[in-house]
Each structure stands twice: as structure tokens, then as C-alpha cells.
Amino acid sequence: AAMRERRRKLDELSLSLTRLGQADLVARKDRLAALDRLRETLGYRATLRRGYAVVRGDGDVVTSAAAARAARALEIEFADGRMVPGGGGGGAGGGAAGAVPGGAAPGASGRARTRRKEAPPEQGDLF
């Protein structure tokens, strides 16, 4: 009888431990998913979707006009692709823009199309 009671207690403890382990795993998965969402909202690609661009000169991020002037080649990354300013023709940047492989191609006139200003997307919950 004592042996059966010990076996029953062991089974109960084993079941309890299994449930706690599963609950802990679910909580950790939820936390990881929340951290991934936070990472996405804080990443530079989310900033690009809000209308900003990243300028690179010779492969490195450019943070000043002086660095842009000193760079041999510039590249601009938008939310929908990358482009290289320059080429022939008029304009402040020296002319038409060329598409970068994998980026969005410019329009037929050689200029990138501007989008209508849309309402900003809802900011994700940080908590």
C-alpha cells in the first residue's frame, strides 16, 4: 500500500513537472515573439517604411554631406529598393538615377516616382 501511494505521488509530481515545463516553454516562445516584433520596429527597415532613406558611400553608411562628397560612389536605399544617383542628364544629383540589382527600377523618365503622403502606420506596442 505504501509503495502504491509513493508511485501515485511520483506520477502526480511527474505530471505537474511536465505541465510546468510546457507552460514555461510557451511563455518563453511568447517572449521571443515579442522581442522579435520589437526588433522589427526598431530596425532600420521600419524607418525606411516610414519614408526615410539610407545613403551609403563606398559601401559604408554616410552621415554627413562632407562624407557624401568624399565618397567615390553613392547608393540610396529606400523601403522598396536601392538606387545609384548619377548618370547623364540634369538634376541636382547630376542626372538620372540607375537601379541597383534587386532594387526598384526608376520610372521611364529616369526619375524615381514620389508616393503620395499616406497616414503614418500605427506604431507597434513596445511592451
Secondary structure by P-SEA (a helix, b strand, c coil): caaaaaaaaaaaaaaaaaaaaaaaaaaaaaaaaaaaaaaaaacaaaaaaabbbbbbccccccccaaaaaaccbbbbbcccbbbbcccccccccccbbbbcccccccccccbbbbccccccccccccc
